[in-house]
Amino acid sequence: MNFIEKALKPTSIFLAVLFLLAPAYYQSVSAAMIGTETMLAPNRDQINRDYIQNLMSREDTQKMLEARGINPREAKALIDSLSDDELEMIFQKIDELPAGGGATGFIVIVGVVIIILIIIVEYFSTVKMFPQLHSDE
């Protein structure tokens, strides 16, 4: 019995110290809400990569690349080597492009309408904006 008491005392001290120091090895954890964007980011990156690859596989895009001296296969390989952030930047720039090919047509139409309105106002108003166009009346 004496042997058990002698062995039990150091063992109990060791276990008490061990239980007191055990929480020191663990880090505290904080819980927070995870946003939808964070959960969908890997999926979005793959969607962006697939969209740009589909764009590169179109015949008109390949003709445009060849006209500029770029091999479409090399362009696809370069797109495969891009990081997710670079692909996101390219996708955003593609997404921001106008769908109708630019605003040139709109500007021309607005300019023609303004010129027609100036002509109508010039010939039908009593105050002439461009007197040099009229002969002495």
C-alpha positions in Angstrom: 0.0 0.0 0.0 2.9 2.3 0.8 4.2 1.8 -2.8 0.9 2.8 -4.3 0.8 6.0 -2.2 4.3 6.9 -3.2 3.6 6.4 -6.9 0.2 8.0 -6.8 1.4 11.4 -5.5 3.8 12.2 -8.3 1.4 10.8 -10.9 -1.4 13.0 -9.6 0.8 16.1 -9.6 1.9 15.3 -13.2 -1.7 14.9 -14.4 -2.9 18.1 -12.6 -0.1 20.1 -14.3 -0.9 18.4 -17.6 -4.6 19.3 -17.4 -3.8 22.9 -16.4 -1.3 23.4 -19.3 -3.3 21.5 -21.9 -5.5 24.5 -23.0 -2.3 26.5 -23.6 -1.5 24.5 -26.7 -4.8 25.2 -28.4 -5.6 28.4 -30.3 -8.9 30.2 -29.7 -11.4 29.9 -32.5 -13.8 32.6 -33.6 -16.9 31.9 -35.6 -18.1 34.2 -38.3 -20.6 34.2 -41.2 -19.2 33.2 -44.6 -20.4 35.3 -47.4 -21.9 33.8 -50.6 -19.2 35.3 -52.7 -16.6 33.4 -50.7 -18.3 30.1 -51.2 -18.9 30.7 -54.9 -15.4 32.0 -55.7 -13.9 28.7 -56.9 -17.0 28.0 -59.0 -16.9 31.6 -60.5 -13.2 31.2 -61.4 -14.0 28.0 -63.3 -17.0 29.6 -65.0 -14.8 32.6 -66.1 -12.1 30.2 -67.4 -14.7 28.2 -69.4 -16.3 31.3 -70.8 -13.0 32.7 -72.1 -12.0 29.3 -73.5 -15.4 29.1 -75.3 -14.7 32.6 -76.6 -11.3 31.5 -77.9 -12.7 28.4 -79.6 -15.1 30.5 -81.7 -14.2 30.7 -85.4 -14.5 34.5 -85.7 -12.2 35.0 -82.6 -9.6 32.6 -84.1 -9.7 34.5 -87.4 -9.2 37.8 -85.6 -6.2 36.3 -83.7 -4.7 35.0 -86.9 -5.1 38.3 -88.6 -3.1 39.9 -85.8 -0.4 37.2 -86.0 -1.3 35.3 -82.9 -1.6 31.5 -83.0 -4.9 30.5 -81.4 -3.4 27.4 -79.8 -0.7 29.6 -78.1 -3.4 32.0 -77.0 -5.3 29.1 -75.4 -2.2 27.9 -73.7 -1.6 31.4 -72.3 -5.1 31.6 -71.0 -4.7 28.2 -69.3 -1.6 29.6 -67.5 -3.3 32.7 -66.2 -4.1 33.0 -62.5 -7.6 33.3 -61.2 -7.2 37.0 -60.4 -5.9 37.7 -64.0 -8.9 35.8 -65.4 -11.3 37.8 -63.3 -9.8 41.0 -64.5 -10.1 39.9 -68.2 -13.6 38.7 -67.6 -14.6 42.1 -66.1 -13.1 44.0 -69.0 -15.0 41.7 -71.5 -18.2 42.2 -69.4 -17.8 46.0 -69.6 -17.5 46.1 -73.3 -20.5 47.5 -75.2 -22.7 44.9 -76.8 -23.3 46.9 -80.0 -19.7 47.3 -81.0 -19.2 50.8 -79.7 -20.9 54.1 -79.5 -19.7 55.4 -82.9 -23.0 54.8 -84.6 -24.9 56.5 -81.8 -22.7 59.5 -81.9 -23.1 59.8 -85.7 -26.9 59.6 -85.5 -27.0 62.3 -82.7 -24.7 64.5 -84.7 -26.9 64.2 -87.9 -30.0 65.0 -85.8 -28.4 68.1 -84.3 -27.3 69.3 -87.7 -30.8 68.8 -89.1 -32.3 70.7 -86.1 -29.9 73.6 -86.6 -30.8 73.8 -90.3 -34.5 73.8 -89.5 -34.1 76.5 -86.8 -31.9 78.6 -89.1 -34.4 78.7 -92.0 -37.7 79.0 -90.0 -36.7 81.4 -87.2 -36.7 85.2 -87.3 -33.3 85.4 -85.6 -30.6 84.0 -87.9 -27.7 82.1 -86.2 -25.5 82.2 -89.3 -26.2 85.4 -91.2 -23.4 84.8 -93.8 -25.5 81.9 -95.2 -28.3 84.3 -96.2 -28.2 86.7 -99.1 -29.0 90.3 -98.4 -32.8 90.4 -98.1 
